[in-house]
Amino acid sequence: MTEKVLSNKKNGMAMMILWIVLYLVALLMTILGAAIVWPLFIIGVVWLCVGWIPFLGLKVLKPQEALVLTLFGKYVGTLKDAGFYYVNPFCQAVNPAAKTKLNQSGDVDDGSKKSVLQTQDIIKDIASKKVSLKIMTLNNNRQKINDCLGNPVEIGIAVMWRVTDTAKAVFNVDNYKEYLSLQCDSALRNIVRIYPYDVAENVDTTGDGIADEGSLRGSSEVVASRIRDEIQCKVKDAGLEILEARITYLAYAPEIAAVMLQRQQASAIIDARKMIVDGAVGMVEMALDRLNENGIVELDEERKAAMVSNLLVVLCGNHDAQPVVNSGSLY
């Protein structure tokens, strides 16, 4: 399906004036014909009965709106530019996604007002069939997905998108909004399963056979870019363009969150202890070297061992050391 833009229909104002004039003429013919000529009366009455039909061909579009028109089931074209149009009054506007309400900008109904599609007013019904060409933000629901290590992760994304080909969006898929939401869920699952939540050993996230440090938490920009490309590949035939995808929420699932927190705390404690021990050993070495260089005191191996033990206890302990003064000899 190829989009055909109707750009030569911006004569709505002239046609509206013409039909109003004809309606007034028909009203005058009805009044005069009832008193003078009966044929004029019949013509006037007939026009008053059917003269409202041409007014159905008047279409008003605001910026970043489009109207996909069909005539007896055949696609005739799309109105895209803002303006006042006149088309065949029997043309129907088509938008199968008009009733779809997703959790996205410009498309959320809180239920406090009646939906446009729930009214019987013709003008409102026509307005509801318009296809928005604005940039929309789809905030998909959070999903629980297992990462490459099998850990359940909750993740949510926001996708910025817009309609670029109205014909494909309306006719190539049943409902382009639901189609987009489904493809976002599928692409998110496909990409998240490639990455671990945090950096892990022997994990290849790029597909080149070499282990790397990619992760959902540390490589969010790369993950979001891959999600965007995956979605764009799926919705190209639906006439949609994915501008950007961003991770809005990322956390371990509640059933393992506490365990993973303990694991992170243990890892942090080990790293901190390792740093403390490395620093303490360096300080002990520096103290022994300075004592030997300055010749302050001569220490044999046993006294060196005792000194090293005391310094490590003081430097590596969790609490402040309580000094004990030795007034005698070590022997």
C-alpha positions as a Markdown table, in Angstrom:
| # | Residue | x | y | z |
|---|---|---|---|---|
| 1 | Met | 0.0 | 0.0 | 0.0 |
| 2 | Thr | 1.4 | 3.4 | -1.1 |
| 3 | Glu | 0.4 | 6.6 | 0.5 |
| 4 | Lys | -1.3 | 9.1 | -1.9 |
| 5 | Val | -1.5 | 12.7 | -0.6 |
| 6 | Leu | -4.4 | 14.8 | -1.7 |
| 7 | Ser | -3.1 | 18.3 | -2.0 |
| 8 | Asn | -5.6 | 19.9 | -4.5 |
| 9 | Lys | -8.7 | 19.7 | -2.3 |
| 10 | Lys | -8.2 | 23.0 | -0.3 |
| 11 | Asn | -11.4 | 24.6 | -1.6 |
| 12 | Gly | -13.6 | 24.0 | 1.4 |
| 13 | Met | -14.5 | 27.6 | 2.0 |
| 14 | Ala | -15.7 | 28.2 | -1.5 |
| 15 | Met | -17.7 | 25.0 | -1.6 |
| 16 | Met | -19.3 | 25.8 | 1.8 |
| 17 | Ile | -20.4 | 29.2 | 0.6 |
| 18 | Leu | -21.8 | 27.6 | -2.6 |
| 19 | Trp | -23.9 | 25.0 | -0.7 |
| 20 | Ile | -25.2 | 27.6 | 1.7 |
| 21 | Val | -26.3 | 29.8 | -1.2 |
| 22 | Leu | -28.0 | 26.8 | -2.9 |
| 23 | Tyr | -29.7 | 25.9 | 0.3 |
| 24 | Leu | -31.1 | 29.5 | 0.6 |
| 25 | Val | -32.2 | 29.4 | -3.0 |
| 26 | Ala | -34.0 | 26.1 | -2.3 |
| 27 | Leu | -35.7 | 27.7 | 0.7 |
| 28 | Leu | -36.8 | 30.6 | -1.4 |
| 29 | Met | -38.1 | 28.3 | -4.2 |
| 30 | Thr | -40.1 | 26.4 | -1.6 |
| 31 | Ile | -41.8 | 29.5 | -0.3 |
| 32 | Leu | -42.5 | 31.0 | -3.7 |
| 33 | Gly | -43.4 | 27.7 | -5.3 |
| 34 | Ala | -46.0 | 27.0 | -2.7 |
| 35 | Ala | -47.8 | 30.2 | -3.7 |
| 36 | Ile | -47.1 | 30.4 | -7.5 |
| 37 | Val | -45.5 | 27.4 | -9.2 |
| 38 | Trp | -45.9 | 23.8 | -7.8 |
| 39 | Pro | -42.8 | 22.4 | -9.6 |
| 40 | Leu | -40.5 | 24.9 | -7.9 |
| 41 | Phe | -42.0 | 23.9 | -4.6 |
| 42 | Ile | -41.3 | 20.2 | -5.3 |
| 43 | Ile | -37.7 | 21.0 | -6.3 |
| 44 | Gly | -37.1 | 23.2 | -3.3 |
| 45 | Val | -38.5 | 20.6 | -0.9 |
| 46 | Val | -36.3 | 17.8 | -2.4 |
| 47 | Trp | -33.2 | 20.0 | -2.1 |
| 48 | Leu | -34.0 | 20.9 | 1.5 |
| 49 | Cys | -34.3 | 17.2 | 2.2 |
| 50 | Val | -31.0 | 16.1 | 0.6 |
| 51 | Gly | -29.1 | 19.4 | 0.5 |
| 52 | Trp | -27.3 | 18.5 | 3.8 |
| 53 | Ile | -25.4 | 15.7 | 2.2 |
| 54 | Pro | -22.8 | 17.9 | 0.3 |
| 55 | Phe | -21.8 | 19.4 | 3.7 |
| 56 | Leu | -20.4 | 16.0 | 4.7 |
| 57 | Gly | -17.6 | 16.6 | 2.3 |
| 58 | Leu | -16.2 | 19.5 | 4.3 |
| 59 | Lys | -13.1 | 18.5 | 6.3 |
| 60 | Val | -11.0 | 20.6 | 8.6 |
| 61 | Leu | -7.4 | 19.6 | 9.5 |
| 62 | Lys | -5.2 | 21.1 | 12.2 |
| 63 | Pro | -1.3 | 20.9 | 12.0 |
| 64 | Gln | 0.1 | 17.4 | 12.4 |
| 65 | Glu | -3.1 | 15.7 | 11.6 |
| 66 | Ala | -4.1 | 13.4 | 8.7 |
| 67 | Leu | -7.3 | 11.9 | 7.3 |
| 68 | Val | -7.3 | 8.6 | 5.4 |
| 69 | Leu | -10.2 | 8.5 | 3.0 |
| 70 | Thr | -11.9 | 5.6 | 1.3 |
| 71 | Leu | -14.7 | 5.6 | -1.3 |
| 72 | Phe | -16.9 | 2.5 | -1.2 |
| 73 | Gly | -14.0 | 0.5 | 0.2 |
| 74 | Lys | -11.3 | 1.9 | -2.2 |
| 75 | Tyr | -8.5 | 4.0 | -0.9 |
| 76 | Val | -8.6 | 7.4 | -2.6 |
| 77 | Gly | -5.9 | 9.3 | -0.7 |
| 78 | Thr | -4.8 | 11.1 | 2.5 |
| 79 | Leu | -5.3 | 14.7 | 3.6 |
| 80 | Lys | -2.2 | 15.7 | 5.5 |
| 81 | Asp | -1.6 | 19.5 | 5.4 |
| 82 | Ala | -3.6 | 21.8 | 7.7 |
| 83 | Gly | -6.5 | 23.5 | 6.0 |
| 84 | Phe | -10.1 | 23.5 | 5.0 |
| 85 | Tyr | -10.9 | 20.7 | 2.4 |
| 86 | Tyr | -13.8 | 19.6 | 0.3 |
| 87 | Val | -13.9 | 16.0 | -0.9 |
| 88 | Asn | -16.6 | 13.6 | -2.1 |
| 89 | Pro | -19.3 | 13.6 | 0.6 |
| 90 | Phe | -19.5 | 9.8 | 0.4 |
| 91 | Cys | -15.8 | 9.4 | 1.3 |
| 92 | Gln | -15.3 | 7.8 | 4.7 |
| 93 | Ala | -12.4 | 8.4 | 7.1 |
| 94 | Val | -10.6 | 5.3 | 8.3 |
| 95 | Asn | -8.7 | 4.9 | 11.5 |
| 96 | Pro | -8.9 | 1.4 | 13.1 |
| 97 | Ala | -6.8 | 2.6 | 16.1 |
| 98 | Ala | -9.1 | 5.5 | 17.0 |
| 99 | Lys | -10.8 | 3.6 | 19.9 |
| 100 | Thr | -7.5 | 2.2 | 21.2 |
| 101 | Lys | -6.4 | 3.8 | 24.5 |
| 102 | Leu | -2.8 | 3.0 | 25.5 |
| 103 | Asn | -0.7 | 4.4 | 28.3 |
| 104 | Gln | 0.8 | 7.1 | 26.1 |
| 105 | Ser | 0.8 | 10.8 | 25.6 |
| 106 | Gly | -2.2 | 12.2 | 23.9 |
| 107 | Asp | -4.1 | 8.9 | 24.2 |
| 108 | Val | -5.0 | 8.5 | 27.8 |
| 109 | Asp | -8.6 | 8.7 | 29.0 |
| 110 | Asp | -9.2 | 8.9 | 32.7 |
| 111 | Gly | -12.9 | 8.2 | 32.4 |
| 112 | Ser | -14.0 | 11.6 | 33.7 |
| 113 | Lys | -15.2 | 12.5 | 30.2 |
| 114 | Lys | -17.0 | 10.6 | 27.5 |
| 115 | Ser | -14.9 | 9.4 | 24.7 |
| 116 | Val | -15.2 | 11.1 | 21.4 |
| 117 | Leu | -16.2 | 7.8 | 19.8 |
| 118 | Gln | -19.0 | 7.3 | 22.3 |
| 119 | Thr | -21.0 | 10.3 | 21.0 |
| 120 | Gln | -23.3 | 10.2 | 18.0 |
| 121 | Asp | -22.4 | 13.7 | 16.8 |
| 122 | Ile | -21.1 | 13.4 | 13.2 |
| 123 | Ile | -18.5 | 16.2 | 13.5 |
| 124 | Lys | -17.0 | 14.6 | 16.6 |
| 125 | Asp | -17.0 | 11.2 | 14.9 |
| 126 | Ile | -15.1 | 12.6 | 11.9 |
| 127 | Ala | -12.6 | 14.2 | 14.3 |
| 128 | Ser | -12.0 | 10.9 | 16.0 |
| 129 | Lys | -11.0 | 9.3 | 12.7 |
| 130 | Lys | -8.0 | 11.6 | 12.3 |
| 131 | Val | -4.6 | 10.1 | 12.4 |
| 132 | Ser | -2.1 | 12.0 | 14.6 |
| 133 | Leu | 1.3 | 12.7 | 13.0 |
| 134 | Lys | 2.7 | 14.2 | 16.2 |
| 135 | Ile | 5.5 | 12.5 | 18.1 |
| 136 | Met | 3.9 | 10.2 | 20.7 |
| 137 | Thr | 5.4 | 8.7 | 23.8 |
| 138 | Leu | 4.4 | 5.1 | 24.6 |
| 139 | Asn | 5.1 | 4.2 | 28.2 |
| 140 | Asn | 4.8 | 0.4 | 28.1 |
| 141 | Asn | 3.9 | -1.6 | 31.2 |
| 142 | Arg | 6.7 | -3.0 | 33.3 |
| 143 | Gln | 7.7 | -6.6 | 32.4 |
| 144 | Lys | 9.3 | -9.4 | 34.3 |
| 145 | Ile | 12.0 | -10.9 | 32.1 |
| 146 | Asn | 14.8 | -13.3 | 32.9 |
| 147 | Asp | 18.3 | -11.9 | 32.0 |
| 148 | Cys | 21.0 | -14.1 | 30.4 |
| 149 | Leu | 21.9 | -15.5 | 33.8 |
| 150 | Gly | 18.3 | -16.5 | 34.6 |
| 151 | Asn | 17.6 | -13.8 | 37.2 |
| 152 | Pro | 14.1 | -12.3 | 37.0 |
| 153 | Val | 14.3 | -8.6 | 36.2 |
| 154 | Glu | 11.5 | -6.0 | 36.1 |
| 155 | Ile | 12.1 | -3.5 | 33.3 |
| 156 | Gly | 10.0 | -0.7 | 31.7 |
| 157 | Ile | 10.7 | 1.4 | 28.6 |
| 158 | Ala | 9.4 | 4.6 | 27.0 |
| 159 | Val | 9.3 | 4.7 | 23.2 |
| 160 | Met | 9.0 | 7.9 | 21.2 |
| 161 | Trp | 7.3 | 7.2 | 17.9 |
| 162 | Arg | 5.2 | 8.8 | 15.1 |
| 163 | Val | 3.3 | 7.8 | 12.0 |
| 164 | Thr | 5.1 | 8.5 | 8.7 |
| 165 | Asp | 3.0 | 6.6 | 6.2 |
| 166 | Thr | -0.7 | 6.8 | 7.0 |
| 167 | Ala | -1.7 | 4.3 | 4.3 |
| 168 | Lys | 0.5 | 1.6 | 5.7 |
| 169 | Ala | -0.5 | 2.4 | 9.3 |
| 170 | Val | -4.2 | 2.1 | 8.5 |
| 171 | Phe | -4.3 | -0.8 | 6.0 |
| 172 | Asn | -1.2 | -2.9 | 6.5 |
| 173 | Val | -2.0 | -3.8 | 10.1 |
| 174 | Asp | -5.2 | -4.3 | 12.0 |
| 175 | Asn | -4.5 | -1.8 | 14.7 |
| 176 | Tyr | -1.1 | 0.1 | 14.5 |
| 177 | Lys | -1.2 | 1.2 | 18.2 |
| 178 | Glu | -1.7 | -2.4 | 19.5 |
| 179 | Tyr | 0.8 | -3.6 | 16.9 |
| 180 | Leu | 3.4 | -1.2 | 18.2 |
| 181 | Ser | 2.7 | -2.1 | 21.8 |
| 182 | Leu | 3.1 | -5.8 | 21.1 |
| 183 | Gln | 6.3 | -5.3 | 19.1 |
| 184 | Cys | 7.7 | -3.2 | 22.0 |
| 185 | Asp | 7.1 | -6.1 | 24.4 |
| 186 | Ser | 8.7 | -8.6 | 22.1 |
| 187 | Ala | 11.7 | -6.5 | 21.3 |
| 188 | Leu | 12.3 | -5.8 | 25.0 |
| 189 | Arg | 12.3 | -9.5 | 25.8 |
| 190 | Asn | 14.6 | -10.3 | 23.0 |
| 191 | Ile | 17.2 | -7.8 | 24.0 |
| 192 | Val | 17.0 | -8.1 | 27.8 |
| 193 | Arg | 17.7 | -11.9 | 27.5 |
| 194 | Ile | 21.1 | -11.1 | 26.0 |
| 195 | Tyr | 22.4 | -9.0 | 28.9 |
| 196 | Pro | 23.0 | -9.8 | 32.6 |
| 197 | Tyr | 21.6 | -7.3 | 35.2 |
| 198 | Asp | 25.1 | -6.5 | 36.4 |
| 199 | Val | 28.5 | -7.2 | 34.9 |
| 200 | Ala | 29.2 | -10.9 | 34.9 |
| 201 | Glu | 32.2 | -13.0 | 33.7 |
| 202 | Asn | 32.2 | -15.1 | 30.5 |
| 203 | Val | 29.1 | -13.3 | 29.0 |
| 204 | Asp | 29.1 | -12.3 | 25.4 |
| 205 | Thr | 26.5 | -9.6 | 24.8 |
| 206 | Thr | 27.6 | -8.4 | 21.4 |
| 207 | Gly | 27.6 | -11.8 | 19.6 |
| 208 | Asp | 31.3 | -11.6 | 18.5 |
| 209 | Gly | 32.3 | -14.6 | 20.6 |
| 210 | Ile | 34.3 | -12.5 | 23.1 |
| 211 | Ala | 33.3 | -12.0 | 26.7 |
| 212 | Asp | 32.6 | -8.3 | 27.5 |
| 213 | Glu | 31.4 | -6.1 | 30.3 |
| 214 | Gly | 27.9 | -5.3 | 28.9 |
| 215 | Ser | 25.0 | -5.2 | 31.4 |
| 216 | Leu | 21.6 | -3.8 | 31.7 |
| 217 | Arg | 22.6 | -1.5 | 34.6 |
| 218 | Gly | 25.9 | -0.3 | 33.1 |
| 219 | Ser | 25.1 | -0.3 | 29.4 |
| 220 | Ser | 21.7 | 1.3 | 29.4 |
| 221 | Glu | 22.4 | 3.5 | 26.4 |
| 222 | Val | 23.6 | 0.6 | 24.3 |
| 223 | Val | 20.6 | -1.6 | 25.4 |
| 224 | Ala | 18.1 | 1.2 | 24.6 |
| 225 | Ser | 19.7 | 1.7 | 21.2 |
| 226 | Arg | 19.4 | -2.0 | 20.4 |
| 227 | Ile | 15.8 | -2.0 | 21.6 |
| 228 | Arg | 15.0 | 0.9 | 19.3 |
| 229 | Asp | 16.6 | -0.8 | 16.3 |
| 230 | Glu | 14.7 | -4.0 | 17.1 |
| 231 | Ile | 11.3 | -2.2 | 17.3 |
| 232 | Gln | 12.0 | -0.2 | 14.1 |
| 233 | Cys | 12.8 | -3.3 | 12.2 |
| 234 | Lys | 9.4 | -4.8 | 13.2 |
| 235 | Val | 7.2 | -1.8 | 12.6 |
| 236 | Lys | 8.6 | -0.6 | 9.4 |
| 237 | Asp | 5.8 | -2.2 | 7.4 |
| 238 | Ala | 3.3 | -0.5 | 9.6 |
| 239 | Gly | 4.4 | 3.0 | 8.5 |
| 240 | Leu | 5.8 | 3.9 | 11.9 |
| 241 | Glu | 9.1 | 5.5 | 12.9 |
| 242 | Ile | 10.8 | 4.9 | 16.2 |
| 243 | Leu | 12.7 | 8.0 | 17.2 |
| 244 | Glu | 14.0 | 6.9 | 20.6 |
| 245 | Ala | 13.7 | 4.2 | 23.3 |
| 246 | Arg | 14.7 | 4.7 | 26.9 |
| 247 | Ile | 14.7 | 2.5 | 29.9 |
| 248 | Thr | 12.5 | 4.1 | 32.6 |
| 249 | Tyr | 12.6 | 1.4 | 35.2 |
| 250 | Leu | 15.1 | -1.4 | 36.1 |
| 251 | Ala | 15.2 | -3.6 | 39.2 |
| 252 | Tyr | 15.4 | -7.1 | 40.3 |
| 253 | Ala | 12.1 | -8.9 | 40.7 |
| 254 | Pro | 10.8 | -8.7 | 44.3 |
| 255 | Glu | 11.3 | -12.5 | 45.0 |
| 256 | Ile | 15.1 | -12.2 | 44.6 |
| 257 | Ala | 15.6 | -8.5 | 45.3 |
| 258 | Ala | 16.6 | -9.1 | 49.0 |
| 259 | Val | 19.0 | -11.9 | 48.1 |
| 260 | Met | 20.6 | -9.9 | 45.4 |
| 261 | Leu | 20.9 | -7.0 | 47.8 |
| 262 | Gln | 22.8 | -9.2 | 50.3 |
| 263 | Arg | 25.0 | -10.4 | 47.5 |
| 264 | Gln | 25.8 | -6.8 | 46.5 |
| 265 | Gln | 26.5 | -5.9 | 50.1 |
| 266 | Ala | 28.8 | -9.0 | 50.5 |
| 267 | Ser | 30.6 | -8.0 | 47.4 |
| 268 | Ala | 31.0 | -4.4 | 48.6 |
| 269 | Ile | 32.3 | -5.7 | 52.0 |
| 270 | Ile | 34.8 | -8.0 | 50.3 |
| 271 | Asp | 36.1 | -5.2 | 48.1 |
| 272 | Ala | 36.4 | -2.8 | 51.0 |
| 273 | Arg | 38.2 | -5.4 | 53.1 |
| 274 | Lys | 40.6 | -6.1 | 50.3 |
| 275 | Met | 41.4 | -2.4 | 50.0 |
| 276 | Ile | 41.9 | -2.1 | 53.7 |
| 277 | Val | 44.3 | -5.1 | 53.8 |
| 278 | Asp | 46.2 | -3.9 | 50.8 |
| 279 | Gly | 46.6 | -0.5 | 52.5 |
| 280 | Ala | 47.6 | -2.0 | 55.8 |
| 281 | Val | 50.2 | -4.2 | 54.3 |
| 282 | Gly | 51.7 | -1.2 | 52.5 |
| 283 | Met | 51.8 | 0.8 | 55.7 |
| 284 | Val | 53.5 | -2.0 | 57.6 |
| 285 | Glu | 56.1 | -2.4 | 54.9 |
| 286 | Met | 56.7 | 1.4 | 54.9 |
| 287 | Ala | 57.1 | 1.4 | 58.7 |
| 288 | Leu | 59.6 | -1.4 | 58.7 |
| 289 | Asp | 61.6 | 0.2 | 55.9 |
| 290 | Arg | 61.7 | 3.5 | 57.6 |
| 291 | Leu | 62.9 | 1.9 | 60.9 |
| 292 | Asn | 65.6 | 0.1 | 59.1 |
| 293 | Glu | 66.7 | 3.1 | 57.1 |
| 294 | Asn | 67.0 | 5.4 | 60.1 |
| 295 | Gly | 68.5 | 2.8 | 62.3 |
| 296 | Ile | 66.2 | 3.7 | 65.1 |
| 297 | Val | 65.9 | 0.1 | 66.4 |
| 298 | Glu | 67.2 | -3.3 | 65.5 |
| 299 | Leu | 64.5 | -5.9 | 65.2 |
| 300 | Asp | 65.0 | -9.6 | 64.9 |
| 301 | Glu | 62.5 | -11.8 | 63.0 |
| 302 | Glu | 60.4 | -12.5 | 66.1 |
| 303 | Arg | 60.0 | -8.9 | 67.0 |
| 304 | Lys | 59.3 | -8.0 | 63.4 |
| 305 | Ala | 56.5 | -10.6 | 63.3 |
| 306 | Ala | 55.0 | -9.3 | 66.5 |
| 307 | Met | 55.1 | -5.7 | 65.2 |
| 308 | Val | 53.5 | -6.8 | 61.9 |
| 309 | Ser | 50.8 | -8.6 | 63.8 |
| 310 | Asn | 50.1 | -5.6 | 66.0 |
| 311 | Leu | 50.0 | -3.1 | 63.2 |
| 312 | Leu | 47.7 | -5.3 | 61.1 |
| 313 | Val | 45.3 | -5.8 | 64.0 |
| 314 | Val | 45.2 | -2.0 | 64.5 |
| 315 | Leu | 44.8 | -1.1 | 60.9 |
| 316 | Cys | 42.4 | -3.8 | 59.8 |
| 317 | Gly | 40.1 | -3.8 | 62.9 |
| 318 | Asn | 36.5 | -2.6 | 62.8 |
| 319 | His | 36.9 | -0.6 | 66.0 |
| 320 | Asp | 39.5 | 1.6 | 67.5 |
| 321 | Ala | 42.4 | -0.3 | 69.1 |
| 322 | Gln | 42.9 | -0.1 | 72.9 |
| 323 | Pro | 46.7 | 0.3 | 73.3 |
| 324 | Val | 48.6 | -1.8 | 75.9 |
| 325 | Val | 51.9 | -0.5 | 77.1 |
| 326 | Asn | 54.5 | -3.2 | 77.6 |
| 327 | Ser | 57.0 | -2.1 | 80.4 |
| 328 | Gly | 59.0 | -5.2 | 80.3 |
| 329 | Ser | 60.8 | -7.3 | 77.7 |
| 330 | Leu | 59.3 | -9.5 | 75.0 |
| 331 | Tyr | 61.4 | -12.3 | 76.4 |
